[in-house]
Amino acid sequence: MKNTPFDLTGKVAIVTGSSRGVGRSSAELLAKLGAKVVVSSRKAEACKEVADGINAAGGDAIVIPCNIARKAEVEALIAGATKHYGKIDILVCNAAVNPYYGPLLDITDEAFDKIMGSNVKSNIWLSALAIPQMAERGNGSVIIISSIGGLRGSTVIGAYGISKAADFALCRSLAGEWGPKGVRVNCIAPGLVKTDFARALWEDEAMLKRRTATTPLRRIGEPDEIAGAVAYLASDASSFMTGQTIVIDGGVTTAAV
Ligand SMILES: NC(=O)c1ccc[n+]([C@@H]2O[C@H](COP(=O)([O-])OP(=O)(O)OC[C@H]3O[C@@H](n4cnc5c(N)ncnc54)[C@H](OP(=O)(O)O)[C@@H]3O)[C@@H](O)[C@H]2O)c1
């Protein structure tokens, strides 16, 4: 990818929740494109495996564990990455939680606060700590992994959908505030992807059958199929794009039913 707008040589990226799933695929692809990558999740051991793989393949990765729900750990992630690599060019806010499955009005305050804290407030923390230094250099890209759950209603994961819709709004406002300083902020909204996060959905055969029947591509996604869009948004290939959301869902939100 050298000498193409997708080249990330010299860039530094943080990817939250990159020990597995979409985050891992994204970290690995950014590294392949030349970025130095901070691999992060709650579990250092799982991150180490990913970073070791990147380094063994000739890339450059370090591990900084961080629970995105804890402000002190988010601060340590940004500070640690900046100290080690000198800057942050690409911030991928990928980690998210969904501790509740059921009717929206039955959710406990605790579960609702956990969802909003991890999926929305932590993205503000990460952005507040990373964007000003990007703006100082006049260049940076923030990518928030939202969900088509933020575009559609749900009878079982409504609160998660609220948090993911909030991410679209967060992205649009940050794009407006920081665009004049050269920092771009975009979202990706995946449909159902085969990861641990959505295991309950794709392991249920009846549900999977229903879902794939209404999906034009007739299947669910793989983490690598989201990572390509992360790489695009991280790179100069998307230099005129900000405040937007890329939907990657096999066509399910566009399909006639
Ligand atoms: N899979 C889908 O169908 C789907 C669809 C739409 C959107 N998404 C979005 O895609 C993103 C990634 O999900 P995924 O499907 O790749 O999930 P995944 O495979 O389960 O991976 C989740 C990652 O986040 C980390 N993590 C979980 N809680 C965390 C916390 N509190 N602090 C820091 N890291 C945490 C996990 O590692 P540790 O356990 O070590 O912390 C892991 O690295 C999420 O934003 C999710 O909402 C997923």
The ligand as a MOL file (V3000), in Angstrom:
LIG
                    3D

  0  0  0     0  0            999 V3000
M  V30 BEGIN CTAB
M  V30 COUNTS 48 52 0 0 0
M  V30 BEGIN ATOM
M  V30 1 N -20.5450 -8.2110 16.5550 0
M  V30 2 C -21.5660 -7.5590 16.0750 0
M  V30 3 O -22.5250 -8.1420 15.5310 0
M  V30 4 C -21.5700 -6.0580 16.1340 0
M  V30 5 C -22.5640 -5.3830 15.4080 0
M  V30 6 C -22.5990 -4.0030 15.4370 0
M  V30 7 C -21.6530 -3.2980 16.1750 0
M  V30 8 N -20.7130 -3.9740 16.8780 0 CHG=1
M  V30 9 C -19.7510 -3.1800 17.6320 0
M  V30 10 O -18.4410 -3.5790 17.3060 0
M  V30 11 C -17.5770 -3.2490 18.3890 0
M  V30 12 C -16.6710 -4.4170 18.6800 0
M  V30 13 O -17.4380 -5.5320 19.0230 0
M  V30 14 P -17.0250 -7.0120 18.5930 0
M  V30 15 O -18.2330 -7.5970 17.9560 0
M  V30 16 O -15.7390 -7.0440 17.8860 0 CHG=-1
M  V30 17 O -16.9020 -7.6730 20.0530 0
M  V30 18 P -15.9060 -8.7580 20.6790 0
M  V30 19 O -15.3710 -9.6790 19.6450 0
M  V30 20 O -16.6450 -9.3410 21.8290 0
M  V30 21 O -14.6950 -7.8640 21.1990 0
M  V30 22 C -14.9150 -6.8810 22.1790 0
M  V30 23 C -13.5800 -6.2850 22.5600 0
M  V30 24 O -13.7920 -5.2480 23.4970 0
M  V30 25 C -13.0900 -5.5400 24.7090 0
M  V30 26 N -13.8670 -5.0100 25.8130 0
M  V30 27 C -15.0630 -5.4120 26.2950 0
M  V30 28 N -15.4620 -4.6420 27.3180 0
M  V30 29 C -14.4910 -3.6970 27.4880 0
M  V30 30 C -14.2900 -2.6200 28.3710 0
M  V30 31 N -15.1860 -2.3240 29.3320 0
M  V30 32 N -13.1760 -1.8840 28.2590 0
M  V30 33 C -12.2570 -2.1510 27.3050 0
M  V30 34 N -12.3720 -3.1660 26.4430 0
M  V30 35 C -13.4660 -3.9310 26.5250 0
M  V30 36 C -12.8850 -7.0420 24.6970 0
M  V30 37 O -11.7150 -7.4760 25.3980 0
M  V30 38 P -11.6580 -7.7100 27.0160 0
M  V30 39 O -12.7070 -8.7080 27.3360 0
M  V30 40 O -10.2580 -8.1950 27.2340 0
M  V30 41 O -11.8610 -6.3760 27.6360 0
M  V30 42 C -12.6520 -7.2770 23.2070 0
M  V30 43 O -11.3280 -6.9530 22.8590 0
M  V30 44 C -18.4940 -2.8160 19.5390 0
M  V30 45 O -18.5410 -1.4210 19.5840 0
M  V30 46 C -19.8440 -3.3550 19.1370 0
M  V30 47 O -20.8980 -2.5970 19.6930 0
M  V30 48 C -20.6470 -5.3270 16.8710 0
M  V30 END ATOM
M  V30 BEGIN BOND
M  V30 1 1 1 2
M  V30 2 2 2 3
M  V30 3 1 2 4
M  V30 4 1 4 5
M  V30 5 2 4 48
M  V30 6 2 5 6
M  V30 7 1 6 7
M  V30 8 2 7 8
M  V30 9 1 8 9
M  V30 10 1 8 48
M  V30 11 1 9 10
M  V30 12 1 9 46
M  V30 13 1 10 11
M  V30 14 1 11 12
M  V30 15 1 11 44
M  V30 16 1 12 13
M  V30 17 1 13 14
M  V30 18 2 14 15
M  V30 19 1 14 16
M  V30 20 1 14 17
M  V30 21 1 17 18
M  V30 22 2 18 19
M  V30 23 1 18 20
M  V30 24 1 18 21
M  V30 25 1 21 22
M  V30 26 1 22 23
M  V30 27 1 23 24
M  V30 28 1 23 42
M  V30 29 1 24 25
M  V30 30 1 25 26
M  V30 31 1 25 36
M  V30 32 1 26 27
M  V30 33 1 26 35
M  V30 34 2 27 28
M  V30 35 1 28 29
M  V30 36 1 29 30
M  V30 37 2 29 35
M  V30 38 1 30 31
M  V30 39 2 30 32
M  V30 40 1 32 33
M  V30 41 2 33 34
M  V30 42 1 34 35
M  V30 43 1 36 37
M  V30 44 1 36 42
M  V30 45 1 37 38
M  V30 46 2 38 39
M  V30 47 1 38 40
M  V30 48 1 38 41
M  V30 49 1 42 43
M  V30 50 1 44 45
M  V30 51 1 44 46
M  V30 52 1 46 47
M  V30 END BOND
M  V30 END CTAB
M  END
